[in-house]
Amino acid sequence: MISTPEQYEATKEWIATFEKKLARLAAKDDEEDPRVRKLEMDGYASFVESLRLELTEYKAQNHLNLNGSTQK
């Protein structure tokens, strides 16, 4: 669970990292079993989805508006 602005920003960075990994896997065309690649991609996609949910929950709890500043 995200509890600080620093964790919020770090989570956004992790999402970007995993999305880049997903893009590389999607573009990969080699001899690897496509089922293995799909499993790997599904795992990353699931993790990204979980992280996005944590961002949403943090924003809701901290009343963040779209530009990221707090409204208290």
N, C-alpha and C positions, 0 to 999 in steps of 0.2 A: 504494500500500500504506500502510496506517495503521501508524504506528510510535510515536505518543505519545498519552497520554490526551487532550491538546488536540485532536489530529486526530480521535480517536474521537468526541469530543463534537461537533466541527464536522461530521463525517460524518452524525451523527444529525440535526443541524439541516438539512443539505442534503436528507436523505431526507424530512423533514417538508415542506420547501419544495416539492420535486418532487411529493409526494403531493397537496399542495394544488392545484398546477397541474393535475395529472391530474383531480382532482375538478371543477375549473372547466371543463376541456375536456369532461368527460363530461356536464356540465350545460348546456353551450353548445348553443343551438339557433338557428342562423342560416343564412344562405345559403351558407356555406362548403361546399365539396365534402366530404362525409363521409369520403371516402377520404383526403383530406389530413389531416383531424382524426385519423383512425385511425392514420396513419403517425406523426403527432406524438405521440399517446398511447403508441403502441408504443415509440417512442424513449425517452420519459420512463420508462416502466415497465421497460424493459431497463436503463436507468441506475440506477434504484432497486434493481433486483435485484442489480446489480453492487456497489452500495454496501453493501447488506445482507450480501452474501457477504464483503466486506472487514471489516465489523463482526464477523461470526462468526469469521473467521480471526484477527482481533486478539484477541478474547475467548479463543479456544482457546490462542493463543500466550502470553497473559498470565494465564491461569487466572482469569479474572474470574468471580465468581459472579453470581447474578441481581441482587443489589443494587448491583453495580458496583465493589465493593471487591476488591482483589487478594489472592490467596492464594499467598504465596511461602514 
